[in-house]
């Protein structure tokens, strides 16, 4: 059986965490930030987690990272 390919775009966006979840960066923090409230900018600067409904898709895109992040 051939090796499974990792989706490189997903590998750049998501990081596996030890509890089986994936970390991600939040959007809306690139430009036009003067108009945005300070609390919104602070909230978006923190990392978030992939929602449970989407985590199976991310796990399929990252077949080898998923082994690192599975619960033991």
PDB file of N, H, CA, C and O in Angstrom:
ATOM      1  N   UNK A   1       0.843  -1.177   0.000  1.00  0.00           N
ATOM      2  CA  UNK A   1       0.000   0.000   0.000  1.00  0.00           C
ATOM      3  C   UNK A   1       0.894   1.249   0.000  1.00  0.00           C
ATOM      4  O   UNK A   1       1.842   1.318   0.783  1.00  0.00           O
ATOM      5  N   UNK A   2       0.614   2.230  -0.856  1.00  0.00           N
ATOM      6  H   UNK A   2      -0.156   2.174  -1.492  1.00  0.00           H
ATOM      7  CA  UNK A   2       1.444   3.436  -0.884  1.00  0.00           C
ATOM      8  C   UNK A   2       1.228   4.299   0.355  1.00  0.00           C
ATOM      9  O   UNK A   2       0.252   4.147   1.090  1.00  0.00           O
ATOM     10  N   UNK A   3       2.169   5.202   0.552  1.00  0.00           N
ATOM     11  H   UNK A   3       2.961   5.326  -0.046  1.00  0.00           H
ATOM     12  CA  UNK A   3       2.054   6.119   1.681  1.00  0.00           C
ATOM     13  C   UNK A   3       0.873   7.059   1.480  1.00  0.00           C
ATOM     14  O   UNK A   3       0.526   7.400   0.349  1.00  0.00           O
ATOM     15  N   UNK A   4       0.265   7.471   2.573  1.00  0.00           N
ATOM     16  H   UNK A   4       0.547   7.194   3.491  1.00  0.00           H
ATOM     17  CA  UNK A   4      -0.801   8.470   2.490  1.00  0.00           C
ATOM     18  C   UNK A   4      -0.157   9.845   2.413  1.00  0.00           C
ATOM     19  O   UNK A   4       0.867  10.095   3.049  1.00  0.00           O
ATOM     20  N   UNK A   5      -0.751  10.726   1.641  1.00  0.00           N
ATOM     21  H   UNK A   5      -1.583  10.523   1.124  1.00  0.00           H
ATOM     22  CA  UNK A   5      -0.199  12.065   1.496  1.00  0.00           C
ATOM     23  C   UNK A   5      -0.832  13.011   2.499  1.00  0.00           C
ATOM     24  O   UNK A   5      -2.037  12.965   2.748  1.00  0.00           O
ATOM     25  N   UNK A   6       0.000  13.867   3.069  1.00  0.00           N
ATOM     26  H   UNK A   6       0.979  13.904   2.867  1.00  0.00           H
ATOM     27  CA  UNK A   6      -0.467  14.920   3.962  1.00  0.00           C
ATOM     28  C   UNK A   6      -0.846  16.125   3.122  1.00  0.00           C
ATOM     29  O   UNK A   6      -0.119  16.496   2.200  1.00  0.00           O
ATOM     30  N   UNK A   7      -1.983  16.742   3.432  1.00  0.00           N
ATOM     31  H   UNK A   7      -2.574  16.441   4.180  1.00  0.00           H
ATOM     32  CA  UNK A   7      -2.362  17.981   2.755  1.00  0.00           C
ATOM     33  C   UNK A   7      -1.532  19.101   3.362  1.00  0.00           C
ATOM     34  O   UNK A   7      -1.725  19.465   4.522  1.00  0.00           O
ATOM     35  N   UNK A   8      -0.608  19.647   2.579  1.00  0.00           N
ATOM     36  H   UNK A   8      -0.451  19.352   1.637  1.00  0.00           H
ATOM     37  CA  UNK A   8       0.359  20.598   3.111  1.00  0.00           C
ATOM     38  C   UNK A   8      -0.288  21.899   3.569  1.00  0.00           C
ATOM     39  O   UNK A   8       0.193  22.525   4.514  1.00  0.00           O
ATOM     40  N   UNK A   9      -1.364  22.314   2.919  1.00  0.00           N
ATOM     41  H   UNK A   9      -1.754  21.806   2.152  1.00  0.00           H
ATOM     42  CA  UNK A   9      -2.052  23.533   3.352  1.00  0.00           C
ATOM     43  C   UNK A   9      -2.626  23.347   4.751  1.00  0.00           C
ATOM     44  O   UNK A   9      -2.584  24.267   5.568  1.00  0.00           O
ATOM     45  N   UNK A  10      -3.158  22.168   5.028  1.00  0.00           N
ATOM     46  H   UNK A  10      -3.192  21.420   4.364  1.00  0.00           H
ATOM     47  CA  UNK A  10      -3.700  21.887   6.357  1.00  0.00           C
ATOM     48  C   UNK A  10      -2.581  21.752   7.377  1.00  0.00           C
ATOM     49  O   UNK A  10      -2.749  22.151   8.530  1.00  0.00           O
ATOM     50  N   UNK A  11      -1.442  21.200   6.977  1.00  0.00           N
ATOM     51  H   UNK A  11      -1.304  20.876   6.041  1.00  0.00           H
ATOM     52  CA  UNK A  11      -0.321  21.040   7.899  1.00  0.00           C
ATOM     53  C   UNK A  11       0.214  22.389   8.360  1.00  0.00           C
ATOM     54  O   UNK A  11       0.709  22.514   9.480  1.00  0.00           O
ATOM     55  N   UNK A  12       0.115  23.401   7.496  1.00  0.00           N
ATOM     56  H   UNK A  12      -0.287  23.300   6.586  1.00  0.00           H
ATOM     57  CA  UNK A  12       0.570  24.738   7.874  1.00  0.00           C
ATOM     58  C   UNK A  12      -0.417  25.437   8.796  1.00  0.00           C
ATOM     59  O   UNK A  12      -0.029  26.340   9.538  1.00  0.00           O
ATOM     60  N   UNK A  13      -1.682  25.041   8.763  1.00  0.00           N
ATOM     61  H   UNK A  13      -1.997  24.308   8.160  1.00  0.00           H
ATOM     62  CA  UNK A  13      -2.721  25.742   9.521  1.00  0.00           C
ATOM     63  C   UNK A  13      -3.038  25.105  10.865  1.00  0.00           C
ATOM     64  O   UNK A  13      -3.435  25.808  11.794  1.00  0.00           O
ATOM     65  N   UNK A  14      -2.876  23.812  10.990  1.00  0.00           N
ATOM     66  H   UNK A  14      -2.553  23.241  10.236  1.00  0.00           H
ATOM     67  CA  UNK A  14      -3.318  23.099  12.190  1.00  0.00           C
ATOM     68  C   UNK A  14      -2.150  22.388  12.856  1.00  0.00           C
ATOM     69  O   UNK A  14      -1.262  21.855  12.190  1.00  0.00           O
ATOM     70  N   UNK A  15      -2.170  22.392  14.203  1.00  0.00           N
ATOM     71  H   UNK A  15      -2.891  22.825  14.744  1.00  0.00           H
ATOM     72  CA  UNK A  15      -1.150  21.720  15.004  1.00  0.00           C
ATOM     73  C   UNK A  15      -1.833  20.712  15.910  1.00  0.00           C
ATOM     74  O   UNK A  15      -2.770  21.076  16.620  1.00  0.00           O
ATOM     75  N   UNK A  16      -1.401  19.459  15.912  1.00  0.00           N
ATOM     76  H   UNK A  16      -0.640  19.163  15.335  1.00  0.00           H
ATOM     77  CA  UNK A  16      -2.039  18.485  16.804  1.00  0.00           C
ATOM     78  C   UNK A  16      -1.674  18.745  18.257  1.00  0.00           C
ATOM     79  O   UNK A  16      -0.558  19.166  18.563  1.00  0.00           O
ATOM     80  N   UNK A  17      -2.624  18.490  19.147  1.00  0.00           N
ATOM     81  H   UNK A  17      -3.530  18.148  18.898  1.00  0.00           H
ATOM     82  CA  UNK A  17      -2.433  18.647  20.584  1.00  0.00           C
ATOM     83  C   UNK A  17      -2.606  17.261  21.196  1.00  0.00           C
ATOM     84  O   UNK A  17      -3.261  16.400  20.609  1.00  0.00           O
ATOM     85  N   UNK A  18      -2.029  17.046  22.355  1.00  0.00           N
ATOM     86  H   UNK A  18      -1.497  17.745  22.832  1.00  0.00           H
ATOM     87  CA  UNK A  18      -1.998  15.723  22.951  1.00  0.00           C
ATOM     88  C   UNK A  18      -3.346  15.126  23.291  1.00  0.00           C
ATOM     89  O   UNK A  18      -3.459  13.906  23.409  1.00  0.00           O
ATOM     90  N   UNK A  19      -4.380  15.950  23.453  1.00  0.00           N
ATOM     91  H   UNK A  19      -4.288  16.941  23.358  1.00  0.00           H
ATOM     92  CA  UNK A  19      -5.684  15.415  23.852  1.00  0.00           C
ATOM     93  C   UNK A  19      -6.567  15.050  22.664  1.00  0.00           C
ATOM     94  O   UNK A  19      -7.763  14.819  22.844  1.00  0.00           O
ATOM     95  N   UNK A  20      -6.010  14.993  21.455  1.00  0.00           N
ATOM     96  H   UNK A  20      -5.039  15.181  21.309  1.00  0.00           H
ATOM     97  CA  UNK A  20      -6.778  14.588  20.285  1.00  0.00           C
ATOM     98  C   UNK A  20      -7.378  15.740  19.510  1.00  0.00           C
ATOM     99  O   UNK A  20      -8.056  15.520  18.506  1.00  0.00           O
ATOM    100  N   UNK A  21      -7.143  16.971  19.956  1.00  0.00           N
ATOM    101  H   UNK A  21      -6.593  17.150  20.771  1.00  0.00           H
ATOM    102  CA  UNK A  21      -7.676  18.141  19.261  1.00  0.00           C
ATOM    103  C   UNK A  21      -6.595  18.758  18.388  1.00  0.00           C
ATOM    104  O   UNK A  21      -5.435  18.348  18.421  1.00  0.00           O
ATOM    105  N   UNK A  22      -7.001  19.759  17.601  1.00  0.00           N
ATOM    106  H   UNK A  22      -7.944  20.093  17.574  1.00  0.00           H
ATOM    107  CA  UNK A  22      -6.074  20.489  16.751  1.00  0.00           C
ATOM    108  C   UNK A  22      -6.162  21.971  17.080  1.00  0.00           C
ATOM    109  O   UNK A  22      -7.254  22.525  17.205  1.00  0.00           O
ATOM    110  N   UNK A  23      -4.996  22.613  17.222  1.00  0.00           N
ATOM    111  H   UNK A  23      -4.109  22.163  17.121  1.00  0.00           H
ATOM    112  CA  UNK A  23      -4.951  24.044  17.461  1.00  0.00           C
ATOM    113  C   UNK A  23      -4.956  24.773  16.132  1.00  0.00           C
ATOM    114  O   UNK A  23      -4.492  24.245  15.122  1.00  0.00           O
ATOM    115  N   UNK A  24      -5.488  26.002  16.138  1.00  0.00           N
ATOM    116  H   UNK A  24      -5.865  26.431  16.959  1.00  0.00           H
ATOM    117  CA  UNK A  24      -5.522  26.814  14.924  1.00  0.00           C
ATOM    118  C   UNK A  24      -5.420  28.281  15.310  1.00  0.00           C
ATOM    119  O   UNK A  24      -5.663  28.643  16.461  1.00  0.00           O
ATOM    120  N   UNK A  25      -5.062  29.123  14.351  1.00  0.00           N
ATOM    121  H   UNK A  25      -4.865  28.829  13.416  1.00  0.00           H
ATOM    122  CA  UNK A  25      -5.056  30.568  14.568  1.00  0.00           C
ATOM    123  C   UNK A  25      -6.420  31.114  14.196  1.00  0.00           C
ATOM    124  O   UNK A  25      -7.116  30.553  13.350  1.00  0.00           O
ATOM    125  N   UNK A  26      -6.794  32.202  14.827  1.00  0.00           N
ATOM    126  H   UNK A  26      -6.229  32.658  15.514  1.00  0.00           H
ATOM    127  CA  UNK A  26      -8.077  32.829  14.521  1.00  0.00           C
ATOM    128  C   UNK A  26      -7.919  33.815  13.366  1.00  0.00           C
ATOM    129  O   UNK A  26      -6.827  34.325  13.114  1.00  0.00           O
ATOM    130  N   UNK A  27      -9.012  34.074  12.677  1.00  0.00           N
ATOM    131  H   UNK A  27      -9.899  33.660  12.881  1.00  0.00           H
ATOM    132  CA  UNK A  27      -8.982  34.936  11.492  1.00  0.00           C
ATOM    133  C   UNK A  27      -9.151  36.407  11.886  1.00  0.00           C
ATOM    134  O   UNK A  27      -9.288  36.733  13.065  1.00  0.00           O
ATOM    135  N   UNK A  28      -9.140  37.279  10.892  1.00  0.00           N
ATOM    136  H   UNK A  28      -9.028  37.015   9.935  1.00  0.00           H
ATOM    137  CA  UNK A  28      -9.435  38.711  11.018  1.00  0.00           C
ATOM    138  C   UNK A  28      -8.399  39.466  11.834  1.00  0.00           C
ATOM    139  O   UNK A  28      -8.755  40.265  12.700  1.00  0.00           O
ATOM    140  N   UNK A  29      -7.120  39.223  11.567  1.00  0.00           N
ATOM    141  H   UNK A  29      -6.830  38.574  10.864  1.00  0.00           H
ATOM    142  CA  UNK A  29      -6.083  39.939  12.298  1.00  0.00           C
ATOM    143  C   UNK A  29      -4.948  40.361  11.369  1.00  0.00           C
ATOM    144  O   UNK A  29      -3.800  40.454  11.805  1.00  0.00           O
ATOM    145  N   UNK A  30      -5.248  40.617  10.101  1.00  0.00           N
ATOM    146  H   UNK A  30      -6.180  40.541   9.747  1.00  0.00           H
ATOM    147  CA  UNK A  30      -4.201  40.947   9.145  1.00  0.00           C
ATOM    148  C   UNK A  30      -4.118  42.445   8.838  1.00  0.00           C
ATOM    149  O   UNK A  30      -3.028  43.018   8.858  1.00  0.00           O
ATOM    150  N   UNK A  31      -5.233  43.070   8.561  1.00  0.00           N
ATOM    151  H   UNK A  31      -6.118  42.605   8.545  1.00  0.00           H
ATOM    152  CA  UNK A  31      -5.202  44.482   8.180  1.00  0.00           C
ATOM    153  C   UNK A  31      -6.536  45.116   8.546  1.00  0.00           C
ATOM    154  O   UNK A  31      -7.477  44.427   8.940  1.00  0.00           O
ATOM    155  N   UNK A  32      -6.604  46.442   8.411  1.00  0.00           N
ATOM    156  H   UNK A  32      -5.839  47.001   8.092  1.00  0.00           H
ATOM    157  CA  UNK A  32      -7.782  47.243   8.779  1.00  0.00           C
ATOM    158  C   UNK A  32      -8.149  46.975  10.248  1.00  0.00           C
ATOM    159  O   UNK A  32      -9.286  46.620  10.559  1.00  0.00           O
ATOM    160  N   UNK A  33      -7.173  47.151  11.135  1.00  0.00           N
ATOM    161  H   UNK A  33      -6.250  47.440  10.882  1.00  0.00           H
ATOM    162  CA  UNK A  33      -7.391  46.863  12.547  1.00  0.00           C
ATOM    163  C   UNK A  33      -7.706  48.112  13.362  1.00  0.00           C
ATOM    164  O   UNK A  33      -8.088  48.005  14.527  1.00  0.00           O
ATOM    165  N   UNK A  34      -7.552  49.297  12.769  1.00  0.00           N
ATOM    166  H   UNK A  34      -7.241  49.385  11.823  1.00  0.00           H
ATOM    167  CA  UNK A  34      -7.822  50.526  13.526  1.00  0.00           C
ATOM    168  C   UNK A  34      -9.287  50.633  13.917  1.00  0.00           C
ATOM    169  O   UNK A  34      -9.606  51.143  14.991  1.00  0.00           O
ATOM    170  N   UNK A  35     -10.177  50.159  13.060  1.00  0.00           N
ATOM    171  H   UNK A  35      -9.917  49.745  12.187  1.00  0.00           H
ATOM    172  CA  UNK A  35     -11.615  50.288  13.309  1.00  0.00           C
ATOM    173  C   UNK A  35     -12.123  49.266  14.317  1.00  0.00           C
ATOM    174  O   UNK A  35     -13.195  49.453  14.892  1.00  0.00           O
ATOM    175  N   UNK A  36     -11.384  48.201  14.540  1.00  0.00           N
ATOM    176  H   UNK A  36     -10.513  48.049  14.073  1.00  0.00           H
ATOM    177  CA  UNK A  36     -11.874  47.106  15.373  1.00  0.00           C
ATOM    178  C   UNK A  36     -11.673  47.411  16.849  1.00  0.00           C
ATOM    179  O   UNK A  36     -10.683  48.043  17.218  1.00  0.00           O
ATOM    180  N   UNK A  37     -12.587  46.977  17.691  1.00  0.00           N
ATOM    181  H   UNK A  37     -13.391  46.463  17.391  1.00  0.00           H
ATOM    182  CA  UNK A  37     -12.429  47.195  19.131  1.00  0.00           C
ATOM    183  C   UNK A  37     -11.227  46.423  19.683  1.00  0.00           C
ATOM    184  O   UNK A  37     -10.832  45.390  19.141  1.00  0.00           O
ATOM    185  N   UNK A  38     -10.663  46.940  20.758  1.00  0.00           N
ATOM    186  H   UNK A  38     -10.983  47.779  21.198  1.00  0.00           H
ATOM    187  CA  UNK A  38      -9.480  46.326  21.350  1.00  0.00           C
ATOM    188  C   UNK A  38      -9.758  44.900  21.828  1.00  0.00           C
ATOM    189  O   UNK A  38      -8.919  44.013  21.669  1.00  0.00           O
ATOM    190  N   UNK A  39     -10.936  44.684  22.413  1.00  0.00           N
ATOM    191  H   UNK A  39     -11.617  45.405  22.543  1.00  0.00           H
ATOM    192  CA  UNK A  39     -11.234  43.345  22.921  1.00  0.00           C
ATOM    193  C   UNK A  39     -11.384  42.331  21.787  1.00  0.00           C
ATOM    194  O   UNK A  39     -11.058  41.156  21.961  1.00  0.00           O
ATOM    195  N   UNK A  40     -11.872  42.773  20.631  1.00  0.00           N
ATOM    196  H   UNK A  40     -12.136  43.727  20.490  1.00  0.00           H
ATOM    197  CA  UNK A  40     -11.990  41.861  19.489  1.00  0.00           C
ATOM    198  C   UNK A  40     -10.611  41.485  18.959  1.00  0.00           C
ATOM    199  O   UNK A  40     -10.379  40.335  18.585  1.00  0.00           O
ATOM    200  N   UNK A  41      -9.698  42.448  18.926  1.00  0.00           N
ATOM    201  H   UNK A  41      -9.886  43.382  19.230  1.00  0.00           H
ATOM    202  CA  UNK A  41      -8.342  42.153  18.472  1.00  0.00           C
ATOM    203  C   UNK A  41      -7.629  41.223  19.443  1.00  0.00           C
ATOM    204  O   UNK A  41      -6.898  40.322  19.031  1.00  0.00           O
ATOM    205  N   UNK A  42      -7.844  41.445  20.717  1.00  0.00           N
ATOM    206  H   UNK A  42      -8.438  42.176  21.052  1.00  0.00           H
ATOM    207  CA  UNK A  42      -7.208  40.594  21.720  1.00  0.00           C
ATOM    208  C   UNK A  42      -7.768  39.174  21.670  1.00  0.00           C
ATOM    209  O   UNK A  42      -7.033  38.196  21.806  1.00  0.00           O
ATOM    210  N   UNK A  43      -9.080  39.082  21.473  1.00  0.00           N
ATOM    211  H   UNK A  43      -9.677  39.876  21.363  1.00  0.00           H
ATOM    212  CA  UNK A  43      -9.728  37.772  21.399  1.00  0.00           C
ATOM    213  C   UNK A  43      -9.228  36.988  20.185  1.00  0.00           C
ATOM    214  O   UNK A  43      -9.018  35.777  20.266  1.00  0.00           O
ATOM    215  N   UNK A  44      -9.039  37.681  19.062  1.00  0.00           N
ATOM    216  H   UNK A  44      -9.209  38.664  18.996  1.00  0.00           H
ATOM    217  CA  UNK A  44      -8.602  37.002  17.845  1.00  0.00           C
ATOM    218  C   UNK A  44      -7.112  36.701  17.831  1.00  0.00           C
ATOM    219  O   UNK A  44      -6.659  35.906  17.008  1.00  0.00           O
ATOM    220  N   UNK A  45      -6.340  37.314  18.718  1.00  0.00           N
ATOM    221  H   UNK A  45      -6.708  37.960  19.386  1.00  0.00           H
ATOM    222  CA  UNK A  45      -4.909  37.048  18.726  1.00  0.00           C
ATOM    223  C   UNK A  45      -4.590  35.717  19.394  1.00  0.00           C
ATOM    224  O   UNK A  45      -3.506  35.169  19.194  1.00  0.00           O
ATOM    225  N   UNK A  46      -5.514  35.197  20.180  1.00  0.00           N
ATOM    226  H   UNK A  46      -6.395  35.642  20.342  1.00  0.00           H
ATOM    227  CA  UNK A  46      -5.282  33.926  20.865  1.00  0.00           C
ATOM    228  C   UNK A  46      -5.567  32.763  19.917  1.00  0.00           C
ATOM    229  O   UNK A  46      -6.308  32.901  18.944  1.00  0.00           O
ATOM    230  N   UNK A  47      -4.965  31.621  20.223  1.00  0.00           N
ATOM    231  H   UNK A  47      -4.363  31.509  21.013  1.00  0.00           H
ATOM    232  CA  UNK A  47      -5.227  30.443  19.403  1.00  0.00           C
ATOM    233  C   UNK A  47      -6.539  29.810  19.828  1.00  0.00           C
ATOM    234  O   UNK A  47      -6.990  29.980  20.961  1.00  0.00           O
ATOM    235  N   UNK A  48      -7.137  29.086  18.914  1.00  0.00           N
ATOM    236  H   UNK A  48      -6.771  28.947  17.994  1.00  0.00           H
ATOM    237  CA  UNK A  48      -8.376  28.385  19.200  1.00  0.00           C
ATOM    238  C   UNK A  48      -8.221  26.920  18.843  1.00  0.00           C
ATOM    239  O   UNK A  48      -7.149  26.477  18.430  1.00  0.00           O
ATOM    240  N   UNK A  49      -9.287  26.185  19.004  1.00  0.00           N
ATOM    241  H   UNK A  49     -10.157  26.545  19.340  1.00  0.00           H
ATOM    242  CA  UNK A  49      -9.292  24.764  18.679  1.00  0.00           C
ATOM    243  C   UNK A  49     -10.279  24.512  17.551  1.00  0.00           C
ATOM    244  O   UNK A  49     -11.279  25.216  17.417  1.00  0.00           O
ATOM    245  N   UNK A  50      -9.992  23.513  16.753  1.00  0.00           N
ATOM    246  H   UNK A  50      -9.179  22.941  16.862  1.00  0.00           H
ATOM    247  CA  UNK A  50     -10.897  23.115  15.682  1.00  0.00           C
ATOM    248  C   UNK A  50     -12.152  22.535  16.327  1.00  0.00           C
ATOM    249  O   UNK A  50     -12.069  21.764  17.283  1.00  0.00           O
ATOM    250  N   UNK A  51     -13.307  22.911  15.800  1.00  0.00           N
ATOM    251  H   UNK A  51     -13.374  23.537  15.024  1.00  0.00           H
ATOM    252  CA  UNK A  51     -14.578  22.434  16.333  1.00  0.00           C
ATOM    253  C   UNK A  51     -14.679  20.923  16.137  1.00  0.00           C
ATOM    254  O   UNK A  51     -14.114  20.367  15.195  1.00  0.00           O
ATOM    255  N   UNK A  52     -15.402  20.274  17.037  1.00  0.00           N
ATOM    256  H   UNK A  52     -15.861  20.725  17.802  1.00  0.00           H
ATOM    257  CA  UNK A  52     -15.511  18.811  17.003  1.00  0.00           C
ATOM    258  C   UNK A  52     -16.114  18.313  15.691  1.00  0.00           C
ATOM    259  O   UNK A  52     -15.751  17.238  15.213  1.00  0.00           O
ATOM    260  N   UNK A  53     -17.032  19.087  15.106  1.00  0.00           N
ATOM    261  H   UNK A  53     -17.326  19.960  15.495  1.00  0.00           H
ATOM    262  CA  UNK A  53     -17.657  18.676  13.851  1.00  0.00           C
ATOM    263  C   UNK A  53     -16.657  18.681  12.697  1.00  0.00           C
ATOM    264  O   UNK A  53     -16.827  17.934  11.733  1.00  0.00           O
ATOM    265  N   UNK A  54     -15.620  19.510  12.780  1.00  0.00           N
ATOM    266  H   UNK A  54     -15.482  20.117  13.562  1.00  0.00           H
ATOM    267  CA  UNK A  54     -14.635  19.619  11.704  1.00  0.00           C
ATOM    268  C   UNK A  54     -13.377  18.804  11.969  1.00  0.00           C
ATOM    269  O   UNK A  54     -12.562  18.626  11.064  1.00  0.00           O
ATOM    270  N   UNK A  55     -13.203  18.311  13.177  1.00  0.00           N
ATOM    271  H   UNK A  55     -13.865  18.456  13.913  1.00  0.00           H
ATOM    272  CA  UNK A  55     -11.935  17.675  13.527  1.00  0.00           C
ATOM    273  C   UNK A  55     -11.695  16.385  12.743  1.00  0.00           C
ATOM    274  O   UNK A  55     -10.544  16.036  12.482  1.00  0.00           O
ATOM    275  N   UNK A  56     -12.745  15.677  12.368  1.00  0.00           N
ATOM    276  H   UNK A  56     -13.680  15.960  12.580  1.00  0.00           H
ATOM    277  CA  UNK A  56     -12.557  14.448  11.591  1.00  0.00           C
ATOM    278  C   UNK A  56     -12.030  14.767  10.193  1.00  0.00           C
ATOM    279  O   UNK A  56     -11.229  14.005   9.650  1.00  0.00           O
ATOM    280  N   UNK A  57     -12.466  15.878   9.604  1.00  0.00           N
ATOM    281  H   UNK A  57     -13.117  16.496  10.044  1.00  0.00           H
ATOM    282  CA  UNK A  57     -11.944  16.293   8.298  1.00  0.00           C
ATOM    283  C   UNK A  57     -10.461  16.638   8.400  1.00  0.00           C
ATOM    284  O   UNK A  57      -9.663  16.262   7.541  1.00  0.00           O
ATOM    285  N   UNK A  58     -10.104  17.360   9.462  1.00  0.00           N
ATOM    286  H   UNK A  58     -10.752  17.665  10.159  1.00  0.00           H
ATOM    287  CA  UNK A  58      -8.702  17.732   9.653  1.00  0.00           C
ATOM    288  C   UNK A  58      -7.859  16.486   9.891  1.00  0.00           C
ATOM    289  O   UNK A  58      -6.734  16.400   9.400  1.00  0.00           O
ATOM    290  N   UNK A  59      -8.381  15.537  10.625  1.00  0.00           N
ATOM    291  H   UNK A  59      -9.295  15.607  11.024  1.00  0.00           H
ATOM    292  CA  UNK A  59      -7.651  14.299  10.901  1.00  0.00           C
ATOM    293  C   UNK A  59      -7.389  13.525   9.606  1.00  0.00           C
ATOM    294  O   UNK A  59      -6.337  12.903   9.458  1.00  0.00           O
ATOM    295  N   UNK A  60      -8.336  13.560   8.676  1.00  0.00           N
ATOM    296  H   UNK A  60      -9.191  14.065   8.796  1.00  0.00           H
ATOM    297  CA  UNK A  60      -8.127  12.888   7.390  1.00  0.00           C
ATOM    298  C   UNK A  60      -7.095  13.614   6.539  1.00  0.00           C
ATOM    299  O   UNK A  60      -6.352  12.983   5.787  1.00  0.00           O
ATOM    300  N   UNK A  61      -7.046  14.947   6.656  1.00  0.00           N
ATOM    301  H   UNK A  61      -7.649  15.459   7.267  1.00  0.00           H
ATOM    302  CA  UNK A  61      -6.073  15.711   5.876  1.00  0.00           C
ATOM    303  C   UNK A  61      -4.657  15.539   6.419  1.00  0.00           C
ATOM    304  O   UNK A  61      -3.684  15.671   5.676  1.00  0.00           O
ATOM    305  N   UNK A  62      -4.542  15.243   7.717  1.00  0.00           N
ATOM    306  H   UNK A  62      -5.332  15.136   8.320  1.00  0.00           H
ATOM    307  CA  UNK A  62      -3.236  15.079   8.357  1.00  0.00           C
ATOM    308  C   UNK A  62      -3.125  13.658   8.924  1.00  0.00           C
ATOM    309  O   UNK A  62      -3.232  13.478  10.137  1.00  0.00           O
ATOM    310  N   UNK A  63      -2.917  12.661   8.084  1.00  0.00           N
ATOM    311  H   UNK A  63      -2.831  12.807   7.098  1.00  0.00           H
ATOM    312  CA  UNK A  63      -2.969  11.278   8.573  1.00  0.00           C
ATOM    313  C   UNK A  63      -1.879  10.944   9.581  1.00  0.00           C
ATOM    314  O   UNK A  63      -2.114  10.131  10.475  1.00  0.00           O
ATOM    315  N   UNK A  64      -0.703  11.536   9.472  1.00  0.00           N
ATOM    316  H   UNK A  64      -0.512  12.197   8.746  1.00  0.00           H
ATOM    317  CA  UNK A  64       0.389  11.199  10.383  1.00  0.00           C
ATOM    318  C   UNK A  64       0.372  12.062  11.631  1.00  0.00           C
ATOM    319  O   UNK A  64       0.830  11.618  12.684  1.00  0.00           O
ATOM    320  N   UNK A  65      -0.137  13.269  11.549  1.00  0.00           N
ATOM    321  H   UNK A  65      -0.509  13.630  10.694  1.00  0.00           H
ATOM    322  CA  UNK A  65      -0.270  14.114  12.739  1.00  0.00           C
ATOM    323  C   UNK A  65      -1.378  13.591  13.634  1.00  0.00           C
ATOM    324  O   UNK A  65      -1.344  13.792  14.848  1.00  0.00           O
ATOM    325  N   UNK A  66      -2.355  12.925  13.049  1.00  0.00           N
ATOM    326  H   UNK A  66      -2.383  12.761  12.063  1.00  0.00           H
ATOM    327  CA  UNK A  66      -3.470  12.403  13.840  1.00  0.00           C
ATOM    328  C   UNK A  66      -2.990  11.318  14.796  1.00  0.00           C
ATOM    329  O   UNK A  66      -3.547  11.168  15.884  1.00  0.00           O
ATOM    330  N   UNK A  67      -1.967  10.560  14.409  1.00  0.00           N
ATOM    331  H   UNK A  67      -1.515  10.682  13.526  1.00  0.00           H
ATOM    332  CA  UNK A  67      -1.443   9.522  15.295  1.00  0.00           C
ATOM    333  C   UNK A  67      -0.784  10.137  16.520  1.00  0.00           C
ATOM    334  O   UNK A  67      -0.808   9.549  17.602  1.00  0.00           O
ATOM    335  N   UNK A  68      -0.200  11.313  16.357  1.00  0.00           N
ATOM    336  H   UNK A  68      -0.181  11.791  15.479  1.00  0.00           H
ATOM    337  CA  UNK A  68       0.438  11.989  17.482  1.00  0.00           C
ATOM    338  C   UNK A  68      -0.579  12.522  18.468  1.00  0.00           C
ATOM    339  O   UNK A  68      -0.306  12.597  19.666  1.00  0.00           O
ATOM    340  N   UNK A  69      -1.755  12.895  17.973  1.00  0.00           N
ATOM    341  H   UNK A  69      -1.977  12.833  17.000  1.00  0.00           H
ATOM    342  CA  UNK A  69      -2.714  13.589  18.819  1.00  0.00           C
ATOM    343  C   UNK A  69      -3.817  12.690  19.363  1.00  0.00           C
ATOM    344  O   UNK A  69      -4.736  13.187  20.015  1.00  0.00           O
ATOM    345  N   UNK A  70      -3.757  11.396  19.116  1.00  0.00           N
ATOM    346  H   UNK A  70      -3.011  10.993  18.586  1.00  0.00           H
ATOM    347  CA  UNK A  70      -4.806  10.501  19.623  1.00  0.00           C
ATOM    348  C   UNK A  70      -4.690  10.334  21.122  1.00  0.00           C
ATOM    349  O   UNK A  70      -3.599  10.411  21.688  1.00  0.00           O
ATOM    350  N   UNK A  71      -5.811  10.106  21.752  1.00  0.00           N
ATOM    351  H   UNK A  71      -6.697  10.044  21.293  1.00  0.00           H
ATOM    352  CA  UNK A  71      -5.807   9.848  23.187  1.00  0.00           C
ATOM    353  C   UNK A  71      -5.168   8.493  23.457  1.00  0.00           C
ATOM    354  O   UNK A  71      -5.336   7.548  22.687  1.00  0.00           O
ATOM    355  N   UNK A  72      -4.433   8.413  24.563  1.00  0.00           N
ATOM    356  H   UNK A  72      -4.296   9.181  25.188  1.00  0.00           H
ATOM    357  CA  UNK A  72      -3.757   7.153  24.908  1.00  0.00           C
ATOM    358  C   UNK A  72      -4.519   6.415  25.965  1.00  0.00           C
ATOM    359  O   UNK A  72      -4.105   5.334  26.384  1.00  0.00           O
TER     360      UNK A  72
END
